[in-house]
Amino acid sequence: MFIDRARIQVTAGDGGNGKVSFKRAKGMPKGGPNGGDGGKGGDVILAVDEGLNTLIDFRGIYDWKAENGDGGGNKQCTGAGAPDRIVRVPAGTIVFNEDTGEQIVDLGPGDSFIIAKGGKGGFGNEHFKNAVNQAPRTASPGEPGEIFALNLELKVIAELGLVGLPNAGKSTFLKSVTRADPKIANYPFTTLSPQLGIAMLDPARRVVIADIPGLIEGAADGAGLGHDFLRHIERTEIIVHVLDAVPDNARSAAENYRNIRQELLDYSSELAEKREMIALNKLDLMTPEDQQEAIDALRTELQLDANQEIFAISGATGFGCIEMLEAAWKLLHGDEVQAGW
């Protein structure tokens, strides 16, 4: 489970102002007041959209405002109320008041919640008529809408979980295909906590990817931070084995794959049975002939069926990365063009 956060401000609409006007008719030069009331300002409503699974749509958009109500009209016509502003959020979004830290609401599937109420419309001058003042020239302004600064928090389940030995190039791949900015360097254990990124295949299709810190032998027994890392993998839908095509641990890519598979099995048989993909990384360091030789050797050593694909990629150059994500999309969603985004 990964925590996605966003800060926003919601501003409901102000109520419309009341109207000062008087009846005007033939034979009635000094008619009574007939100013209408202002319309109600729009509410801001948080509504769960079950097609969403991150808060990425709030990046770069802080203010979410509803419209103001219209002012009152002549002949006691009430101003039009403003439409509500619907702000769509994923199920599981928890909303906090930024100023107080108070939890306001935990939104589940199908939920909606009025987070900021629009102001009431002001009174037209007809309301101010009395025995003393038969022709009031007074109307009241609309009430202001509510304004709140909010913190949104979402526990995200990643669709793809990148696993591999330390320094296999997972962070480089994640940075290549998403806006995530993981720490990257040429030494093991650079990533010390899971990193989350969103890969956008096109405006309608996004894939949530988690870079799980490098696993080592004994992870299932708690070596390093093994148990913590493996728990994160449990909450991903597809495991992507990122294998170094030029490993520096004197073992072949196939041996490293089998070691990671064994750690998954030792931790949980369910984990070992998750759907998986195999990506042979760092192929930019090889000639085209050596690339094909490495792919063939891995396929032979792992005794893979013809329909089990090995994805040749380079996180450093982007080679093959989009093709692999397209294949992942098909595994996740079939031939859907859009998955509710």
C-alpha positions in Angstrom: 0.0 0.0 0.0 1.3 3.4 -0.9 0.2 6.8 0.2 -0.7 9.4 -2.4 -1.3 12.9 -1.1 -2.6 16.2 -2.5 -3.4 19.7 -1.1 -6.3 21.6 -2.5 -8.5 24.5 -1.6 -12.3 24.3 -2.1 -14.4 27.5 -2.5 -18.1 27.4 -2.6 -20.0 30.0 -4.6 -21.3 33.2 -3.0 -25.0 33.8 -2.9 -26.4 36.4 -5.3 -27.3 39.8 -4.1 -30.9 40.8 -3.4 -32.5 43.3 -5.8 -33.8 46.8 -5.2 -36.7 47.5 -7.6 -40.3 48.8 -7.6 -43.5 48.0 -9.4 -44.0 50.1 -12.4 -47.4 50.0 -14.1 -49.8 52.3 -15.8 -51.7 54.2 -13.1 -49.3 53.1 -10.4 -46.4 55.6 -10.5 -45.2 54.7 -7.0 -45.6 51.0 -6.8 -44.3 48.9 -3.9 -41.0 47.1 -3.7 -40.7 43.9 -5.9 -37.0 43.2 -5.8 -36.2 39.5 -5.9 -33.9 37.4 -3.8 -30.4 36.4 -4.9 -29.7 32.8 -6.0 -27.8 30.3 -3.9 -24.1 29.8 -4.6 -22.9 26.4 -5.8 -21.7 23.8 -3.4 -18.4 22.0 -3.8 -19.1 18.2 -3.7 -16.5 15.4 -3.4 -17.8 12.4 -5.4 -16.2 9.0 -5.6 -15.3 7.9 -9.1 -14.5 4.2 -9.0 -12.5 4.5 -12.3 -9.9 6.6 -10.5 -7.1 5.1 -8.4 -4.7 7.9 -7.7 -4.7 11.6 -6.9 -2.6 12.6 -9.9 -5.4 14.8 -11.4 -4.9 17.2 -8.5 -1.2 17.8 -9.3 -0.8 21.5 -10.3 -4.5 22.3 -9.6 -4.9 23.9 -6.1 -8.2 25.9 -6.3 -11.5 24.2 -6.9 -14.3 26.7 -7.1 -18.0 26.7 -7.6 -19.9 29.5 -9.3 -21.7 32.4 -7.6 -25.5 32.6 -7.6 -27.2 35.2 -9.8 -28.5 38.4 -8.3 -32.3 38.9 -7.8 -34.4 40.4 -10.6 -37.4 42.7 -10.9 -40.9 41.5 -10.3 -39.8 39.3 -7.3 -37.8 37.1 -9.6 -35.3 35.0 -7.6 -31.8 34.8 -9.2 -30.7 31.5 -10.6 -28.8 29.2 -8.2 -25.3 28.2 -9.4 -24.5 24.7 -10.3 -22.6 22.6 -7.8 -18.9 21.9 -8.5 -18.3 18.2 -8.6 -14.7 17.1 -7.6 -14.1 13.5 -8.5 -11.8 11.5 -6.2 -10.9 7.8 -5.9 -12.6 5.5 -3.4 -10.6 5.4 -0.2 -9.8 9.1 -0.2 -9.5 10.5 3.3 -10.1 14.2 3.6 -8.5 16.3 6.4 -8.9 20.0 7.3 -5.5 21.4 6.7 -5.8 24.1 9.4 -7.0 21.8 12.2 -5.7 18.4 11.1 -9.2 17.0 11.7 -10.4 14.2 9.6 -13.6 15.3 7.8 -14.6 12.2 5.8 -13.4 8.9 4.6 -15.0 8.3 1.1 -15.9 4.8 0.1 -17.4 3.4 -3.2 -20.5 5.4 -4.2 -20.0 8.1 -1.6 -20.4 11.8 -2.2 -20.0 14.6 0.4 -20.7 18.3 0.4 -17.3 19.7 1.5 -18.1 23.4 1.1 -21.6 24.9 1.1 -22.6 27.7 -1.2 -23.9 30.9 0.4 -27.6 31.8 0.6 -28.9 34.5 -1.7 -29.5 37.9 -0.3 -33.0 39.3 0.3 -34.6 41.7 -2.2 -36.1 44.9 -1.0 -39.6 43.5 -0.8 -38.5 41.8 2.5 -37.7 45.1 4.0 -41.2 46.7 3.6 -42.9 47.5 6.9 -45.6 49.8 8.2 -43.1 52.7 8.6 -41.1 52.2 5.3 -43.4 51.3 2.4 -40.7 51.8 -0.2 -37.4 50.4 1.1 -34.4 51.0 -1.0 -32.5 48.3 0.9 -31.5 44.8 -0.2 -29.1 42.4 1.5 -25.9 40.9 -0.1 -25.6 37.2 -0.6 -23.8 35.2 1.9 -20.2 34.1 1.1 -19.6 30.5 0.3 -17.4 28.3 2.6 -13.7 28.1 1.9 -11.5 25.3 3.2 -7.9 24.2 2.7 -7.8 20.4 2.6 -5.3 17.6 2.6 -6.3 14.5 0.6 -4.8 11.2 1.4 -5.2 7.9 -0.6 -3.8 4.5 0.0 -2.8 3.4 -3.5 -2.6 -0.2 -4.8 0.0 -0.3 -7.6 -0.8 -2.2 -10.8 2.8 -3.1 -11.6 5.4 -3.9 -8.9 9.0 -3.8 -10.1 11.2 -6.3 -8.4 14.8 -7.3 -8.8 18.2 -7.4 -7.1 19.7 -4.1 -6.0 21.1 -2.0 -8.9 19.0 -3.9 -11.5 17.8 -0.6 -13.0 14.3 -0.5 -11.6 14.5 3.2 -10.5 15.9 4.2 -13.9 13.0 2.4 -15.7 10.5 4.1 -13.4 12.0 7.6 -14.0 12.0 6.9 -17.7 8.3 6.2 -18.0 6.8 8.3 -15.2 7.3 11.6 -13.5 8.6 9.9 -10.4 12.1 11.1 -9.3 13.7 8.2 -7.4 17.2 8.4 -6.1 19.4 6.8 -8.7 23.1 5.9 -8.5 25.4 3.1 -9.5 25.4 1.2 -6.2 23.0 -1.2 -4.5 20.2 -0.2 -2.2 19.8 3.3 -3.7 16.0 3.0 -3.3 15.3 2.6 0.4 11.5 2.9 0.3 9.0 2.1 -2.4 8.6 4.7 -5.1 5.4 5.3 -6.9 4.9 6.6 -10.4 2.1 7.0 -13.0 2.9 6.0 -16.6 0.6 7.7 -19.2 0.3 5.6 -22.3 -2.2 8.3 -23.7 -4.7 10.7 -22.1 -7.1 7.9 -21.4 -4.7 5.2 -20.2 -2.5 5.3 -17.1 -0.6 2.6 -15.3 0.4 2.8 -11.6 3.9 1.5 -11.1 5.7 0.8 -7.8 9.5 0.4 -7.6 10.0 -2.0 -4.8 13.5 -1.7 -3.2 16.1 -4.2 -4.2 15.6 -7.7 -2.7 18.5 -9.7 -1.4 18.9 -13.4 -0.5 17.2 -14.0 2.8 14.6 -11.3 2.3 11.8 -13.8 3.1 13.5 -14.4 6.4 13.7 -10.7 7.2 17.2 -10.0 5.9 17.7 -6.3 5.2 14.2 -4.8 5.1 12.9 -7.9 3.3 9.6 -8.4 5.1 8.6 -4.7 4.6 9.5 -4.9 0.9 7.7 -8.1 0.3 4.6 -6.8 2.0 4.5 -4.1 -0.6 4.7 -6.6 -3.5 1.6 -8.4 -2.1 -0.5 -5.3 -3.0 0.5 -5.1 -6.6 -1.4 -6.8 -9.4 1.5 -7.9 -11.7 5.1 -8.5 -10.7 7.6 -7.2 -13.2 11.0 -8.9 -12.8 13.7 -6.4 -13.9 16.8 -8.3 -14.7 20.2 -6.8 -15.3 21.5 -8.1 -18.7 25.1 -7.4 -17.5 24.9 -8.4 -13.8 27.9 -7.5 -11.6 27.3 -10.3 -9.1 28.9 -13.1 -11.2 25.6 -14.7 -11.7 23.5 -14.9 -14.9 20.3 -13.0 -15.3 18.5 -16.4 -15.1 20.1 -17.2 -11.8 19.1 -13.8 -10.4 15.5 -14.4 -11.6 15.4 -17.8 -9.9 16.7 -16.3 -6.6 14.1 -13.6 -6.6 11.4 -16.2 -7.4 12.6 -18.3 -4.5 12.4 -15.4 -2.1 8.8 -14.7 -3.2 7.9 -18.4 -2.8 9.5 -18.6 0.7 7.5 -15.6 1.8 4.2 -16.6 0.4 2.9 -19.2 -2.1 0.2 -16.7 -3.1 2.9 -14.1 -3.9 4.8 -16.6 -6.1 1.6 -17.3 -8.1 0.9 -13.7 -9.0 1.0 -12.8 -12.7 4.4 -11.7 -13.8 6.4 -10.2 -16.6 10.1 -10.5 -17.3 12.1 -7.5 -18.5 15.8 -7.8 -19.5 17.3 -4.4 -18.7 20.4 -2.4 -19.7 20.5 -3.7 -23.2 21.8 -0.3 -24.3 25.2 -1.6 -23.0 25.2 -4.4 -25.7 25.5 -4.6 -29.4 22.3 -5.8 -31.3 23.9 -9.2 -31.8 24.8 -9.5 -28.1 21.3 -8.4 -27.1 19.6 -11.2 -29.0 22.1 -13.7 -27.7 21.3 -12.6 -24.1 17.6 -12.9 -24.7 17.9 -16.4 -26.2 20.2 -17.5 -23.4 17.7 -16.3 -20.8 14.8 -18.0 -22.5 16.8 -21.3 -22.8 18.0 -21.2 -19.2 14.6 -20.5 -17.8 12.9 -23.0 -20.2 10.2 -20.6 -21.1 7.4 -21.5 -23.4 7.2 -19.8 -26.8 4.3 -17.6 -25.6 6.2 -16.4 -22.5 7.6 -13.1 -23.6 10.9 -11.5 -22.5 10.8 -7.8 -22.8 14.0 -6.3 -24.0 14.4 -2.8 -22.5 16.7 0.0 -21.5 15.5 2.2 -18.7 18.4 4.6 -19.5 17.4 5.2 -23.2 13.7 4.3 -23.0 14.2 1.5 -25.6 11.4 -1.1 -25.4 9.8 0.5 -22.3 6.5 1.7 -23.9 6.1 -1.6 -25.6 6.3 -3.4 -22.3 3.8 -1.1 -20.7 1.4 -1.7 -23.6 1.7 -5.4 -23.0 1.1 -4.8 -19.2 -2.0 -2.8 -20.1 -3.5 -5.7 -22.0 -2.8 -8.0 -19.1 -4.5 -5.6 -16.7 -7.4 -4.4 -18.8 -7.7 -6.5 -21.9 -8.6 -4.5 -25.0 -10.2 -1.7 -23.1 -9.4 1.7 -24.5 -10.1 3.4 -21.3 -10.4 2.1 -17.7 -12.5 4.8 -16.2 -10.0 7.7 -16.2 
